[in-house]
Amino acid sequence: MDGIIQSLLNPAVLVFLIPLAGIAIGGFSMWLKHQERMEKIRQGIDPDARRD
């Protein structure tokens, strides 16, 4: 287990892991927003309506 952590903390590996983690987090965030939007549509709420 210690060898895996050491290899992941290698700067040559981190150069690829950090952007991939950012893409994964961004994709998950977009998916959550989409799910929220679809649920509003299912409930009959206009997701594009202004909130004044």
FENRA-V142667 format. One record per residue. RES is the residue in one letter. SS is DSSP state (~ for helix, > for strand, _ for the rest). PHI is phi in whole degrees, 0 to 359 (none if undefined). OMEGA is omega in whole degrees, -180 to 180 (999 if undefined). Layout:
{{RES;SS;PHI;OMEGA} {RES;SS;PHI;OMEGA}}
//
This chain:
{{M;_;none;-179} {D;~;293;179} {G;~;292;179} {I;~;293;180} {I;~;296;178} {Q;~;298;-179} {S;~;289;178} {L;~;288;179} {L;_;277;177} {N;_;294;-178} {P;~;304;179} {A;~;293;178} {V;~;276;-179} {L;~;298;179} {V;~;302;180} {F;~;266;-176} {L;~;288;-177} {I;~;296;177} {P;~;296;178} {L;~;295;177} {A;~;294;178} {G;~;297;178} {I;~;295;-180} {A;~;295;179} {I;~;294;177} {G;~;296;178} {G;~;295;178} {F;~;295;178} {S;~;297;178} {M;~;297;179} {W;~;296;179} {L;~;297;178} {K;~;297;178} {H;~;295;179} {Q;~;297;178} {E;~;296;179} {R;~;297;-180} {M;~;294;178} {E;~;293;176} {K;~;297;179} {I;~;296;179} {R;~;297;-179} {Q;_;275;179} {G;_;86;179} {I;_;264;177} {D;_;284;-177} {P;_;290;-180} {D;_;264;-179} {A;_;292;178} {R;_;287;179} {R;_;252;180} {D;_;265;999}}
//
